[in-house]
């Protein structure tokens, strides 16, 4: 429910997600800051969580990145403008 609230209550909970991809997105409403780590499916979310857990190994910047890949093969990271 917290994710739905910061995403402004989308009609479909997966409407901004694609199979095989996940997002790491920073939300700032002026009073609070939230970090969303979510994917289309559990494996996609797991990839994003693993990347975030090892953030020092990657050049992560910006308010939103897209992560793709597989649990075994590593990550493809794309900054979302």
C-alpha positions as CSV (number, residue, x, y, z in Angstrom):
1,X,0.0,0.0,0.0
2,X,2.9,2.4,0.7
3,X,4.2,1.9,-2.9
4,X,0.8,2.5,-4.3
5,X,0.5,5.7,-2.3
6,X,3.8,7.2,-3.4
7,X,3.1,6.2,-7.0
8,X,-0.2,8.1,-6.8
9,X,-2.5,5.1,-6.8
10,X,-2.2,3.7,-10.3
11,X,-5.3,1.9,-11.6
12,X,-3.2,-1.2,-12.3
13,X,-0.4,-1.9,-9.9
14,X,2.0,-3.0,-12.7
15,X,1.1,-0.4,-15.2
16,X,4.6,1.2,-15.2
17,X,6.5,-2.0,-15.1
18,X,7.7,-4.4,-17.9
19,X,8.5,-8.1,-17.6
20,X,12.2,-8.6,-17.0
21,X,12.8,-5.1,-15.6
22,X,12.7,-3.4,-12.2
23,X,12.9,0.2,-10.9
24,X,14.8,1.9,-8.2
25,X,13.1,5.3,-7.8
26,X,13.4,8.1,-5.3
27,X,10.3,10.0,-4.4
28,X,10.4,13.4,-2.5
29,X,7.2,15.2,-1.7
30,X,8.8,18.0,0.2
31,X,8.1,16.5,3.6
32,X,9.2,12.9,3.2
33,X,11.6,10.9,1.0
34,X,10.9,7.3,0.0
35,X,12.9,4.8,-2.0
36,X,10.9,2.4,-4.2
37,X,12.5,-0.8,-5.2
38,X,10.1,-2.8,-7.3
39,X,9.9,-5.0,-10.4
40,X,7.3,-6.6,-12.6
41,X,7.8,-10.0,-10.9
42,X,9.6,-11.2,-7.8
43,X,12.8,-12.1,-9.7
44,X,12.9,-8.6,-11.2
45,X,12.6,-7.1,-7.7
46,X,15.3,-9.4,-6.4
47,X,17.7,-8.2,-9.1
48,X,17.1,-4.5,-8.1
49,X,17.5,-5.4,-4.4
50,X,20.8,-7.1,-5.1
51,X,22.1,-4.2,-7.1
52,X,21.0,-1.8,-4.3
53,X,22.7,-4.0,-1.7
54,X,25.9,-3.6,-3.6
55,X,25.5,0.0,-4.6
56,X,29.2,0.8,-4.0
57,X,30.1,-1.4,-7.0
58,X,28.0,0.7,-9.4
59,X,27.8,4.3,-10.6
60,X,24.2,5.0,-9.5
61,X,22.9,8.5,-9.7
62,X,19.7,10.4,-10.4
63,X,16.2,9.9,-9.1
64,X,15.3,6.8,-11.1
65,X,17.1,3.9,-12.7
66,X,15.8,0.8,-14.5
67,X,17.4,-2.5,-13.9
68,X,17.2,-5.5,-16.2
69,X,18.9,-8.9,-16.3
70,X,18.7,-12.2,-14.6
71,X,19.6,-13.4,-11.1
72,X,22.5,-15.4,-12.5
73,X,23.8,-13.2,-15.3
74,X,24.1,-9.8,-13.7
75,X,22.6,-6.4,-14.4
76,X,22.0,-3.9,-17.1
77,X,21.4,-0.4,-15.6
78,X,19.7,2.4,-17.4
79,X,19.2,5.9,-16.0
80,X,15.6,7.1,-16.5
81,X,15.3,10.7,-17.5
